[in-house]
Amino acid sequence: MPAVKDVDIDYLAKVTHGFSGADLTEICQRACKLAIRESIEIEIRRERDRDVHADAGDMVPPQSFPTFSKCM
């Protein structure tokens, strides 16, 4: 899963200290699902606005820190 440069890995490590591997997996899975959901919503808006381009780029955008925060 791609992540944007503002994702502070050190901070994530600090706030998830003591989490199990399953906990961390769940956070990452939630972040990924949220990103997909957001991407779908953007695409629906584009289609509604008739602003669909042939070269839409990556359907799942890189993840930002707020995305990870929403999932913790």
N, CA, C, O and CB atoms as a CASP TS submission, in Angstrom:
PFRMAT TS
TARGET T0000
AUTHOR 0000-0000-0000
METHOD Language model
MODEL 1
PARENT N/A
ATOM      1  N   MET     1       0.848  -1.165   0.000  1.00  0.00           N
ATOM      2  CA  MET     1       0.000   0.000   0.000  1.00  0.00           C
ATOM      3  C   MET     1       0.899   1.235   0.000  1.00  0.00           C
ATOM      4  O   MET     1       1.741   1.394   0.883  1.00  0.00           O
ATOM      5  CB  MET     1      -0.968  -0.006   1.220  1.00  0.00           C
ATOM      6  N   PRO     2       0.718   2.101  -0.987  1.00  0.00           N
ATOM      7  CA  PRO     2       1.544   3.311  -1.012  1.00  0.00           C
ATOM      8  C   PRO     2       1.148   4.285   0.089  1.00  0.00           C
ATOM      9  O   PRO     2      -0.005   4.320   0.520  1.00  0.00           O
ATOM     10  CB  PRO     2       1.436   3.995  -2.371  1.00  0.00           C
ATOM     11  N   ALA     3       2.104   5.061   0.531  1.00  0.00           N
ATOM     12  CA  ALA     3       1.844   6.084   1.552  1.00  0.00           C
ATOM     13  C   ALA     3       2.544   7.373   1.135  1.00  0.00           C
ATOM     14  O   ALA     3       3.642   7.339   0.579  1.00  0.00           O
ATOM     15  CB  ALA     3       2.334   5.615   2.970  1.00  0.00           C
ATOM     16  N   VAL     4       1.906   8.502   1.403  1.00  0.00           N
ATOM     17  CA  VAL     4       2.529   9.787   1.078  1.00  0.00           C
ATOM     18  C   VAL     4       3.638  10.087   2.078  1.00  0.00           C
ATOM     19  O   VAL     4       3.737   9.449   3.126  1.00  0.00           O
ATOM     20  CB  VAL     4       1.478  10.929   1.073  1.00  0.00           C
ATOM     21  N   LYS     5       4.467  11.066   1.738  1.00  0.00           N
ATOM     22  CA  LYS     5       5.637  11.366   2.554  1.00  0.00           C
ATOM     23  C   LYS     5       5.295  11.937   3.930  1.00  0.00           C
ATOM     24  O   LYS     5       6.140  11.915   4.825  1.00  0.00           O
ATOM     25  CB  LYS     5       6.518  12.328   1.825  1.00  0.00           C
ATOM     26  N   ASP     6       4.062  12.453   4.120  1.00  0.00           N
ATOM     27  CA  ASP     6       3.736  13.040   5.429  1.00  0.00           C
ATOM     28  C   ASP     6       3.366  11.999   6.481  1.00  0.00           C
ATOM     29  O   ASP     6       3.090  12.353   7.627  1.00  0.00           O
ATOM     30  CB  ASP     6       2.597  14.020   5.280  1.00  0.00           C
ATOM     31  N   VAL     7       3.357  10.725   6.110  1.00  0.00           N
ATOM     32  CA  VAL     7       3.086   9.673   7.092  1.00  0.00           C
ATOM     33  C   VAL     7       4.331   9.537   7.964  1.00  0.00           C
ATOM     34  O   VAL     7       5.393   9.138   7.488  1.00  0.00           O
ATOM     35  CB  VAL     7       2.715   8.300   6.393  1.00  0.00           C
ATOM     36  N   ASP     8       4.191   9.866   9.228  1.00  0.00           N
ATOM     37  CA  ASP     8       5.306   9.840  10.174  1.00  0.00           C
ATOM     38  C   ASP     8       5.398   8.437  10.787  1.00  0.00           C
ATOM     39  O   ASP     8       4.706   8.120  11.755  1.00  0.00           O
ATOM     40  CB  ASP     8       5.126  10.931  11.289  1.00  0.00           C
ATOM     41  N   ILE     9       6.255   7.620  10.210  1.00  0.00           N
ATOM     42  CA  ILE     9       6.406   6.227  10.650  1.00  0.00           C
ATOM     43  C   ILE     9       6.858   6.167  12.108  1.00  0.00           C
ATOM     44  O   ILE     9       6.403   5.307  12.862  1.00  0.00           O
ATOM     45  CB  ILE     9       7.415   5.480   9.749  1.00  0.00           C
ATOM     46  N   ASP    10       7.740   7.063  12.506  1.00  0.00           N
ATOM     47  CA  ASP    10       8.207   7.075  13.898  1.00  0.00           C
ATOM     48  C   ASP    10       7.048   7.343  14.854  1.00  0.00           C
ATOM     49  O   ASP    10       6.941   6.701  15.899  1.00  0.00           O
ATOM     50  CB  ASP    10       9.310   8.135  14.091  1.00  0.00           C
ATOM     51  N   TYR    11       6.179   8.295  14.496  1.00  0.00           N
ATOM     52  CA  TYR    11       5.017   8.596  15.339  1.00  0.00           C
ATOM     53  C   TYR    11       4.069   7.402  15.393  1.00  0.00           C
ATOM     54  O   TYR    11       3.577   7.041  16.462  1.00  0.00           O
ATOM     55  CB  TYR    11       4.274   9.841  14.815  1.00  0.00           C
ATOM     56  N   LEU    12       3.816   6.792  14.236  1.00  0.00           N
ATOM     57  CA  LEU    12       2.941   5.611  14.215  1.00  0.00           C
ATOM     58  C   LEU    12       3.513   4.507  15.102  1.00  0.00           C
ATOM     59  O   LEU    12       2.773   3.840  15.825  1.00  0.00           O
ATOM     60  CB  LEU    12       2.759   5.093  12.765  1.00  0.00           C
ATOM     61  N   ALA    13       4.827   4.318  15.047  1.00  0.00           N
ATOM     62  CA  ALA    13       5.457   3.299  15.891  1.00  0.00           C
ATOM     63  C   ALA    13       5.268   3.637  17.368  1.00  0.00           C
ATOM     64  O   ALA    13       5.027   2.751  18.188  1.00  0.00           O
ATOM     65  CB  ALA    13       6.961   3.173  15.560  1.00  0.00           C
ATOM     66  N   LYS    14       5.380   4.934  17.704  1.00  0.00           N
ATOM     67  CA  LYS    14       5.226   5.369  19.095  1.00  0.00           C
ATOM     68  C   LYS    14       3.798   5.141  19.600  1.00  0.00           C
ATOM     69  O   LYS    14       3.606   4.610  20.694  1.00  0.00           O
ATOM     70  CB  LYS    14       5.597   6.851  19.229  1.00  0.00           C
ATOM     71  N   VAL    15       2.796   5.541  18.809  1.00  0.00           N
ATOM     72  CA  VAL    15       1.404   5.447  19.278  1.00  0.00           C
ATOM     73  C   VAL    15       0.855   4.025  19.201  1.00  0.00           C
ATOM     74  O   VAL    15      -0.191   3.727  19.779  1.00  0.00           O
ATOM     75  CB  VAL    15       0.518   6.375  18.464  1.00  0.00           C
ATOM     76  N   THR    16       1.556   3.155  18.490  1.00  0.00           N
ATOM     77  CA  THR    16       1.092   1.764  18.413  1.00  0.00           C
ATOM     78  C   THR    16       1.994   0.831  19.223  1.00  0.00           C
ATOM     79  O   THR    16       1.922  -0.389  19.076  1.00  0.00           O
ATOM     80  CB  THR    16       1.039   1.300  16.947  1.00  0.00           C
ATOM     81  N   HIS    17       2.841   1.409  20.077  1.00  0.00           N
ATOM     82  CA  HIS    17       3.726   0.591  20.923  1.00  0.00           C
ATOM     83  C   HIS    17       2.874  -0.394  21.734  1.00  0.00           C
ATOM     84  O   HIS    17       1.904   0.000  22.383  1.00  0.00           O
ATOM     85  CB  HIS    17       4.590   1.497  21.879  1.00  0.00           C
ATOM     86  N   GLY    18       3.238  -1.638  21.690  1.00  0.00           N
ATOM     87  CA  GLY    18       2.524  -2.657  22.434  1.00  0.00           C
ATOM     88  C   GLY    18       1.404  -3.312  21.646  1.00  0.00           C
ATOM     89  O   GLY    18       0.810  -4.288  22.105  1.00  0.00           O
ATOM     90  N   PHE    19       1.106  -2.781  20.454  1.00  0.00           N
ATOM     91  CA  PHE    19       0.077  -3.399  19.629  1.00  0.00           C
ATOM     92  C   PHE    19       0.607  -4.729  19.103  1.00  0.00           C
ATOM     93  O   PHE    19       1.809  -4.888  18.890  1.00  0.00           O
ATOM     94  CB  PHE    19      -0.346  -2.461  18.456  1.00  0.00           C
ATOM     95  N   SER    20      -0.281  -5.658  18.900  1.00  0.00           N
ATOM     96  CA  SER    20       0.123  -6.944  18.334  1.00  0.00           C
ATOM     97  C   SER    20       0.249  -6.812  16.821  1.00  0.00           C
ATOM     98  O   SER    20      -0.191  -5.827  16.229  1.00  0.00           O
ATOM     99  CB  SER    20      -0.892  -8.062  18.705  1.00  0.00           C
ATOM    100  N   GLY    21       0.848  -7.810  16.218  1.00  0.00           N
ATOM    101  CA  GLY    21       0.928  -7.834  14.753  1.00  0.00           C
ATOM    102  C   GLY    21      -0.461  -7.810  14.132  1.00  0.00           C
ATOM    103  O   GLY    21      -0.669  -7.186  13.091  1.00  0.00           O
ATOM    104  N   ALA    22      -1.416  -8.492  14.771  1.00  0.00           N
ATOM    105  CA  ALA    22      -2.793  -8.504  14.274  1.00  0.00           C
ATOM    106  C   ALA    22      -3.409  -7.109  14.357  1.00  0.00           C
ATOM    107  O   ALA    22      -4.147  -6.698  13.461  1.00  0.00           O
ATOM    108  CB  ALA    22      -3.647  -9.510  15.071  1.00  0.00           C
ATOM    109  N   ASP    23      -3.104  -6.378  15.439  1.00  0.00           N
ATOM    110  CA  ASP    23      -3.603  -5.003  15.579  1.00  0.00           C
ATOM    111  C   ASP    23      -3.077  -4.123  14.446  1.00  0.00           C
ATOM    112  O   ASP    23      -3.834  -3.375  13.827  1.00  0.00           O
ATOM    113  CB  ASP    23      -3.192  -4.411  16.948  1.00  0.00           C
ATOM    114  N   LEU    24      -1.783  -4.217  14.185  1.00  0.00           N
ATOM    115  CA  LEU    24      -1.162  -3.411  13.137  1.00  0.00           C
ATOM    116  C   LEU    24      -1.709  -3.787  11.760  1.00  0.00           C
ATOM    117  O   LEU    24      -1.934  -2.923  10.912  1.00  0.00           O
ATOM    118  CB  LEU    24       0.362  -3.582  13.165  1.00  0.00           C
ATOM    119  N   THR    25      -1.916  -5.072  11.553  1.00  0.00           N
ATOM    120  CA  THR    25      -2.505  -5.534  10.293  1.00  0.00           C
ATOM    121  C   THR    25      -3.895  -4.949  10.116  1.00  0.00           C
ATOM    122  O   THR    25      -4.250  -4.504   9.024  1.00  0.00           O
ATOM    123  CB  THR    25      -2.564  -7.072  10.249  1.00  0.00           C
ATOM    124  N   GLU    26      -4.679  -4.948  11.178  1.00  0.00           N
ATOM    125  CA  GLU    26      -6.041  -4.397  11.126  1.00  0.00           C
ATOM    126  C   GLU    26      -6.025  -2.915  10.782  1.00  0.00           C
ATOM    127  O   GLU    26      -6.835  -2.460   9.975  1.00  0.00           O
ATOM    128  CB  GLU    26      -6.758  -4.613  12.464  1.00  0.00           C
ATOM    129  N   ILE    27      -5.113  -2.156  11.382  1.00  0.00           N
ATOM    130  CA  ILE    27      -5.006  -0.720  11.082  1.00  0.00           C
ATOM    131  C   ILE    27      -4.682  -0.520   9.601  1.00  0.00           C
ATOM    132  O   ILE    27      -5.302   0.306   8.932  1.00  0.00           O
ATOM    133  CB  ILE    27      -3.916  -0.049  11.970  1.00  0.00           C
ATOM    134  N   CYS    28      -3.717  -1.274   9.097  1.00  0.00           N
ATOM    135  CA  CYS    28      -3.334  -1.145   7.688  1.00  0.00           C
ATOM    136  C   CYS    28      -4.474  -1.559   6.765  1.00  0.00           C
ATOM    137  O   CYS    28      -4.703  -0.917   5.740  1.00  0.00           O
ATOM    138  CB  CYS    28      -2.090  -1.989   7.393  1.00  0.00           C
ATOM    139  N   GLN    29      -5.189  -2.621   7.116  1.00  0.00           N
ATOM    140  CA  GLN    29      -6.317  -3.061   6.298  1.00  0.00           C
ATOM    141  C   GLN    29      -7.438  -2.021   6.302  1.00  0.00           C
ATOM    142  O   GLN    29      -8.055  -1.766   5.267  1.00  0.00           O
ATOM    143  CB  GLN    29      -6.845  -4.410   6.801  1.00  0.00           C
ATOM    144  N   ARG    30      -7.699  -1.430   7.449  1.00  0.00           N
ATOM    145  CA  ARG    30      -8.718  -0.381   7.519  1.00  0.00           C
ATOM    146  C   ARG    30      -8.319   0.824   6.692  1.00  0.00           C
ATOM    147  O   ARG    30      -9.150   1.406   5.994  1.00  0.00           O
ATOM    148  CB  ARG    30      -8.958   0.038   8.964  1.00  0.00           C
ATOM    149  N   ALA    31      -7.039   1.206   6.768  1.00  0.00           N
ATOM    150  CA  ALA    31      -6.546   2.342   5.987  1.00  0.00           C
ATOM    151  C   ALA    31      -6.691   2.066   4.494  1.00  0.00           C
ATOM    152  O   ALA    31      -7.089   2.944   3.729  1.00  0.00           O
ATOM    153  CB  ALA    31      -5.074   2.642   6.334  1.00  0.00           C
ATOM    154  N   CYS    32      -6.371   0.864   4.094  1.00  0.00           N
ATOM    155  CA  CYS    32      -6.481   0.484   2.687  1.00  0.00           C
ATOM    156  C   CYS    32      -7.941   0.517   2.232  1.00  0.00           C
ATOM    157  O   CYS    32      -8.249   1.040   1.161  1.00  0.00           O
ATOM    158  CB  CYS    32      -5.882  -0.917   2.461  1.00  0.00           C
ATOM    159  N   LYS    33      -8.829  -0.040   3.041  1.00  0.00           N
ATOM    160  CA  LYS    33     -10.253  -0.052   2.688  1.00  0.00           C
ATOM    161  C   LYS    33     -10.813   1.364   2.638  1.00  0.00           C
ATOM    162  O   LYS    33     -11.627   1.681   1.770  1.00  0.00           O
ATOM    163  CB  LYS    33     -11.049  -0.898   3.694  1.00  0.00           C
ATOM    164  N   LEU    34     -10.382   2.210   3.561  1.00  0.00           N
ATOM    165  CA  LEU    34     -10.832   3.596   3.555  1.00  0.00           C
ATOM    166  C   LEU    34     -10.346   4.298   2.290  1.00  0.00           C
ATOM    167  O   LEU    34     -11.096   5.058   1.677  1.00  0.00           O
ATOM    168  CB  LEU    34     -10.330   4.336   4.812  1.00  0.00           C
ATOM    169  N   ALA    35      -9.108   4.052   1.899  1.00  0.00           N
ATOM    170  CA  ALA    35      -8.558   4.661   0.691  1.00  0.00           C
ATOM    171  C   ALA    35      -9.330   4.203  -0.543  1.00  0.00           C
ATOM    172  O   ALA    35      -9.614   5.007  -1.431  1.00  0.00           O
ATOM    173  CB  ALA    35      -7.068   4.317   0.544  1.00  0.00           C
ATOM    174  N   ILE    36      -9.667   2.934  -0.601  1.00  0.00           N
ATOM    175  CA  ILE    36     -10.447   2.413  -1.726  1.00  0.00           C
ATOM    176  C   ILE    36     -11.823   3.054  -1.749  1.00  0.00           C
ATOM    177  O   ILE    36     -12.310   3.456  -2.806  1.00  0.00           O
ATOM    178  CB  ILE    36     -10.573   0.878  -1.644  1.00  0.00           C
ATOM    179  N   ARG    37     -12.451   3.148  -0.579  1.00  0.00           N
ATOM    180  CA  ARG    37     -13.774   3.774  -0.478  1.00  0.00           C
ATOM    181  C   ARG    37     -13.729   5.226  -0.958  1.00  0.00           C
ATOM    182  O   ARG    37     -14.595   5.669  -1.713  1.00  0.00           O
ATOM    183  CB  ARG    37     -14.289   3.713   0.975  1.00  0.00           C
ATOM    184  N   GLU    38     -12.703   5.961  -0.505  1.00  0.00           N
ATOM    185  CA  GLU    38     -12.547   7.358  -0.910  1.00  0.00           C
ATOM    186  C   GLU    38     -12.300   7.457  -2.416  1.00  0.00           C
ATOM    187  O   GLU    38     -12.822   8.355  -3.076  1.00  0.00           O
ATOM    188  CB  GLU    38     -11.389   8.019  -0.134  1.00  0.00           C
ATOM    189  N   SER    39     -11.511   6.542  -2.951  1.00  0.00           N
ATOM    190  CA  SER    39     -11.224   6.530  -4.378  1.00  0.00           C
ATOM    191  C   SER    39     -12.491   6.274  -5.193  1.00  0.00           C
ATOM    192  O   SER    39     -12.707   6.902  -6.229  1.00  0.00           O
ATOM    193  CB  SER    39     -10.169   5.473  -4.697  1.00  0.00           C
ATOM    194  N   ILE    40     -13.317   5.358  -4.724  1.00  0.00           N
ATOM    195  CA  ILE    40     -14.583   5.064  -5.405  1.00  0.00           C
ATOM    196  C   ILE    40     -15.492   6.286  -5.378  1.00  0.00           C
ATOM    197  O   ILE    40     -16.119   6.622  -6.382  1.00  0.00           O
ATOM    198  CB  ILE    40     -15.291   3.855  -4.749  1.00  0.00           C
ATOM    199  N   GLU    41     -15.562   6.949  -4.225  1.00  0.00           N
ATOM    200  CA  GLU    41     -16.397   8.152  -4.118  1.00  0.00           C
ATOM    201  C   GLU    41     -15.923   9.240  -5.078  1.00  0.00           C
ATOM    202  O   GLU    41     -16.741   9.920  -5.697  1.00  0.00           O
ATOM    203  CB  GLU    41     -16.388   8.684  -2.677  1.00  0.00           C
ATOM    204  N   ILE    42     -14.623   9.406  -5.203  1.00  0.00           N
ATOM    205  CA  ILE    42     -14.067  10.392  -6.133  1.00  0.00           C
ATOM    206  C   ILE    42     -14.442  10.031  -7.562  1.00  0.00           C
ATOM    207  O   ILE    42     -14.848  10.889  -8.345  1.00  0.00           O
ATOM    208  CB  ILE    42     -12.530  10.481  -5.986  1.00  0.00           C
ATOM    209  N   GLU    43     -14.303   8.760  -7.892  1.00  0.00           N
ATOM    210  CA  GLU    43     -14.630   8.318  -9.247  1.00  0.00           C
ATOM    211  C   GLU    43     -16.113   8.506  -9.554  1.00  0.00           C
ATOM    212  O   GLU    43     -16.469   8.902 -10.664  1.00  0.00           O
ATOM    213  CB  GLU    43     -14.240   6.852  -9.432  1.00  0.00           C
ATOM    214  N   ILE    44     -16.967   8.230  -8.598  1.00  0.00           N
ATOM    215  CA  ILE    44     -18.408   8.435  -8.795  1.00  0.00           C
ATOM    216  C   ILE    44     -18.686   9.912  -9.059  1.00  0.00           C
ATOM    217  O   ILE    44     -19.458  10.258  -9.953  1.00  0.00           O
ATOM    218  CB  ILE    44     -19.214   7.942  -7.557  1.00  0.00           C
ATOM    219  N   ARG    45     -18.042  10.788  -8.263  1.00  0.00           N
ATOM    220  CA  ARG    45     -18.217  12.230  -8.479  1.00  0.00           C
ATOM    221  C   ARG    45     -17.742  12.640  -9.864  1.00  0.00           C
ATOM    222  O   ARG    45     -18.393  13.439 -10.537  1.00  0.00           O
ATOM    223  CB  ARG    45     -17.462  13.027  -7.413  1.00  0.00           C
ATOM    224  N   ARG    46     -16.610  12.095 -10.288  1.00  0.00           N
ATOM    225  CA  ARG    46     -16.093  12.405 -11.627  1.00  0.00           C
ATOM    226  C   ARG    46     -17.086  11.984 -12.703  1.00  0.00           C
ATOM    227  O   ARG    46     -17.359  12.735 -13.640  1.00  0.00           O
ATOM    228  CB  ARG    46     -14.739  11.710 -11.859  1.00  0.00           C
ATOM    229  N   GLU    47     -17.615  10.791 -12.560  1.00  0.00           N
ATOM    230  CA  GLU    47     -18.576  10.306 -13.550  1.00  0.00           C
ATOM    231  C   GLU    47     -19.822  11.173 -13.560  1.00  0.00           C
ATOM    232  O   GLU    47     -20.347  11.494 -14.627  1.00  0.00           O
ATOM    233  CB  GLU    47     -18.951   8.849 -13.269  1.00  0.00           C
ATOM    234  N   ARG    48     -20.296  11.552 -12.394  1.00  0.00           N
ATOM    235  CA  ARG    48     -21.480  12.410 -12.315  1.00  0.00           C
ATOM    236  C   ARG    48     -21.229  13.756 -12.977  1.00  0.00           C
ATOM    237  O   ARG    48     -22.119  14.324 -13.610  1.00  0.00           O
ATOM    238  CB  ARG    48     -21.896  12.614 -10.858  1.00  0.00           C
ATOM    239  N   ASP    49     -20.022  14.256 -12.826  1.00  0.00           N
ATOM    240  CA  ASP    49     -19.671  15.551 -13.418  1.00  0.00           C
ATOM    241  C   ASP    49     -19.253  15.422 -14.884  1.00  0.00           C
ATOM    242  O   ASP    49     -18.942  16.417 -15.539  1.00  0.00           O
ATOM    243  CB  ASP    49     -18.546  16.199 -12.620  1.00  0.00           C
ATOM    244  N   ARG    50     -19.251  14.206 -15.383  1.00  0.00           N
ATOM    245  CA  ARG    50     -18.835  13.935 -16.763  1.00  0.00           C
ATOM    246  C   ARG    50     -17.401  14.399 -17.017  1.00  0.00           C
ATOM    247  O   ARG    50     -17.046  14.843 -18.109  1.00  0.00           O
ATOM    248  CB  ARG    50     -19.787  14.622 -17.750  1.00  0.00           C
ATOM    249  N   ASP    51     -16.598  14.278 -15.970  1.00  0.00           N
ATOM    250  CA  ASP    51     -15.213  14.710 -16.054  1.00  0.00           C
ATOM    251  C   ASP    51     -14.274  13.516 -16.034  1.00  0.00           C
ATOM    252  O   ASP    51     -13.207  13.562 -15.423  1.00  0.00           O
ATOM    253  CB  ASP    51     -14.880  15.664 -14.912  1.00  0.00           C
ATOM    254  N   VAL    52     -14.686  12.430 -16.718  1.00  0.00           N
ATOM    255  CA  VAL    52     -13.877  11.221 -16.725  1.00  0.00           C
ATOM    256  C   VAL    52     -12.828  11.337 -17.836  1.00  0.00           C
ATOM    257  O   VAL    52     -13.153  11.612 -18.991  1.00  0.00           O
ATOM    258  CB  VAL    52     -14.768   9.953 -16.923  1.00  0.00           C
ATOM    259  N   HIS    53     -11.596  11.125 -17.468  1.00  0.00           N
ATOM    260  CA  HIS    53     -10.494  11.188 -18.420  1.00  0.00           C
ATOM    261  C   HIS    53      -9.954   9.777 -18.672  1.00  0.00           C
ATOM    262  O   HIS    53     -10.005   8.908 -17.802  1.00  0.00           O
ATOM    263  CB  HIS    53      -9.369  12.125 -17.897  1.00  0.00           C
ATOM    264  N   ALA    54      -9.446   9.582 -19.861  1.00  0.00           N
ATOM    265  CA  ALA    54      -8.903   8.264 -20.210  1.00  0.00           C
ATOM    266  C   ALA    54      -7.721   7.893 -19.319  1.00  0.00           C
ATOM    267  O   ALA    54      -7.545   6.723 -18.978  1.00  0.00           O
ATOM    268  CB  ALA    54      -8.474   8.239 -21.682  1.00  0.00           C
ATOM    269  N   ASP    55      -6.916   8.874 -18.943  1.00  0.00           N
ATOM    270  CA  ASP    55      -5.736   8.602 -18.118  1.00  0.00           C
ATOM    271  C   ASP    55      -6.005   9.059 -16.692  1.00  0.00           C
ATOM    272  O   ASP    55      -5.552  10.130 -16.288  1.00  0.00           O
ATOM    273  CB  ASP    55      -4.475   9.309 -18.692  1.00  0.00           C
ATOM    274  N   ALA    56      -6.742   8.251 -15.924  1.00  0.00           N
ATOM    275  CA  ALA    56      -7.128   8.619 -14.560  1.00  0.00           C
ATOM    276  C   ALA    56      -6.012   8.389 -13.555  1.00  0.00           C
ATOM    277  O   ALA    56      -6.093   8.888 -12.433  1.00  0.00           O
ATOM    278  CB  ALA    56      -8.349   7.839 -14.141  1.00  0.00           C
ATOM    279  N   GLY    57      -4.979   7.655 -13.919  1.00  0.00           N
ATOM    280  CA  GLY    57      -3.887   7.387 -12.981  1.00  0.00           C
ATOM    281  C   GLY    57      -4.233   6.258 -12.030  1.00  0.00           C
ATOM    282  O   GLY    57      -5.141   5.470 -12.293  1.00  0.00           O
ATOM    283  N   ASP    58      -3.518   6.183 -10.941  1.00  0.00           N
ATOM    284  CA  ASP    58      -3.707   5.134  -9.934  1.00  0.00           C
ATOM    285  C   ASP    58      -5.053   5.290  -9.257  1.00  0.00           C
ATOM    286  O   ASP    58      -5.386   6.371  -8.769  1.00  0.00           O
ATOM    287  CB  ASP    58      -2.580   5.170  -8.887  1.00  0.00           C
ATOM    288  N   MET    59      -5.829   4.220  -9.224  1.00  0.00           N
ATOM    289  CA  MET    59      -7.165   4.266  -8.635  1.00  0.00           C
ATOM    290  C   MET    59      -7.126   4.368  -7.110  1.00  0.00           C
ATOM    291  O   MET    59      -8.057   4.903  -6.509  1.00  0.00           O
ATOM    292  CB  MET    59      -7.953   3.037  -9.045  1.00  0.00           C
ATOM    293  N   VAL    60      -6.085   3.872  -6.485  1.00  0.00           N
ATOM    294  CA  VAL    60      -5.963   3.970  -5.034  1.00  0.00           C
ATOM    295  C   VAL    60      -4.859   4.982  -4.734  1.00  0.00           C
ATOM    296  O   VAL    60      -3.682   4.710  -4.971  1.00  0.00           O
ATOM    297  CB  VAL    60      -5.651   2.567  -4.381  1.00  0.00           C
ATOM    298  N   PRO    61      -5.240   6.150  -4.212  1.00  0.00           N
ATOM    299  CA  PRO    61      -4.233   7.186  -3.979  1.00  0.00           C
ATOM    300  C   PRO    61      -3.300   6.813  -2.825  1.00  0.00           C
ATOM    301  O   PRO    61      -3.662   6.002  -1.972  1.00  0.00           O
ATOM    302  CB  PRO    61      -4.914   8.526  -3.689  1.00  0.00           C
ATOM    303  N   PRO    62      -2.098   7.403  -2.794  1.00  0.00           N
ATOM    304  CA  PRO    62      -1.203   7.167  -1.657  1.00  0.00           C
ATOM    305  C   PRO    62      -1.884   7.582  -0.357  1.00  0.00           C
ATOM    306  O   PRO    62      -2.709   8.495  -0.342  1.00  0.00           O
ATOM    307  CB  PRO    62       0.127   7.940  -1.836  1.00  0.00           C
ATOM    308  N   GLN    63      -1.535   6.908   0.721  1.00  0.00           N
ATOM    309  CA  GLN    63      -2.205   7.156   1.992  1.00  0.00           C
ATOM    310  C   GLN    63      -1.512   8.241   2.791  1.00  0.00           C
ATOM    311  O   GLN    63      -0.284   8.290   2.865  1.00  0.00           O
ATOM    312  CB  GLN    63      -2.272   5.887   2.804  1.00  0.00           C
ATOM    313  N   SER    64      -2.303   9.098   3.380  1.00  0.00           N
ATOM    314  CA  SER    64      -1.783  10.186   4.202  1.00  0.00           C
ATOM    315  C   SER    64      -1.913   9.827   5.674  1.00  0.00           C
ATOM    316  O   SER    64      -2.580   8.857   6.034  1.00  0.00           O
ATOM    317  CB  SER    64      -2.521  11.507   3.898  1.00  0.00           C
ATOM    318  N   PHE    65      -1.276  10.612   6.505  1.00  0.00           N
ATOM    319  CA  PHE    65      -1.355  10.355   7.940  1.00  0.00           C
ATOM    320  C   PHE    65      -2.792  10.398   8.450  1.00  0.00           C
ATOM    321  O   PHE    65      -3.161   9.544   9.256  1.00  0.00           O
ATOM    322  CB  PHE    65      -0.511  11.364   8.697  1.00  0.00           C
ATOM    323  N   PRO    66      -3.636  11.367   8.012  1.00  0.00           N
ATOM    324  CA  PRO    66      -5.025  11.366   8.500  1.00  0.00           C
ATOM    325  C   PRO    66      -5.761  10.063   8.205  1.00  0.00           C
ATOM    326  O   PRO    66      -6.616   9.647   8.987  1.00  0.00           O
ATOM    327  CB  PRO    66      -5.787  12.518   7.883  1.00  0.00           C
ATOM    328  N   THR    67      -5.440   9.414   7.084  1.00  0.00           N
ATOM    329  CA  THR    67      -6.072   8.139   6.772  1.00  0.00           C
ATOM    330  C   THR    67      -5.712   7.100   7.823  1.00  0.00           C
ATOM    331  O   THR    67      -6.580   6.376   8.311  1.00  0.00           O
ATOM    332  CB  THR    67      -5.658   7.655   5.376  1.00  0.00           C
ATOM    333  N   PHE    68      -4.426   7.026   8.174  1.00  0.00           N
ATOM    334  CA  PHE    68      -4.018   6.076   9.206  1.00  0.00           C
ATOM    335  C   PHE    68      -4.633   6.444  10.553  1.00  0.00           C
ATOM    336  O   PHE    68      -5.042   5.560  11.306  1.00  0.00           O
ATOM    337  CB  PHE    68      -2.487   6.027   9.317  1.00  0.00           C
ATOM    338  N   SER    69      -4.702   7.726  10.864  1.00  0.00           N
ATOM    339  CA  SER    69      -5.267   8.169  12.135  1.00  0.00           C
ATOM    340  C   SER    69      -6.723   7.769  12.273  1.00  0.00           C
ATOM    341  O   SER    69      -7.158   7.383  13.358  1.00  0.00           O
ATOM    342  CB  SER    69      -5.134   9.671  12.275  1.00  0.00           C
ATOM    343  N   LYS    70      -7.490   7.855  11.179  1.00  0.00           N
ATOM    344  CA  LYS    70      -8.903   7.485  11.214  1.00  0.00           C
ATOM    345  C   LYS    70      -9.077   6.007  11.537  1.00  0.00           C
ATOM    346  O   LYS    70     -10.121   5.601  12.048  1.00  0.00           O
ATOM    347  CB  LYS    70      -9.571   7.812   9.880  1.00  0.00           C
ATOM    348  N   CYS    71      -8.064   5.206  11.244  1.00  0.00           N
ATOM    349  CA  CYS    71      -8.180   3.769  11.395  1.00  0.00           C
ATOM    350  C   CYS    71      -7.662   3.243  12.724  1.00  0.00           C
ATOM    351  O   CYS    71      -7.735   2.043  12.986  1.00  0.00           O
ATOM    352  CB  CYS    71      -7.458   3.102  10.293  1.00  0.00           C
ATOM    353  N   MET    72      -7.140   4.132  13.568  1.00  0.00           N
ATOM    354  CA  MET    72      -6.609   3.679  14.853  1.00  0.00           C
ATOM    355  C   MET    72      -7.634   3.859  15.946  1.00  0.00           C
ATOM    356  O   MET    72      -7.368   3.533  17.103  1.00  0.00           O
ATOM    357  CB  MET    72      -5.329   4.430  15.208  1.00  0.00           C
TER
END
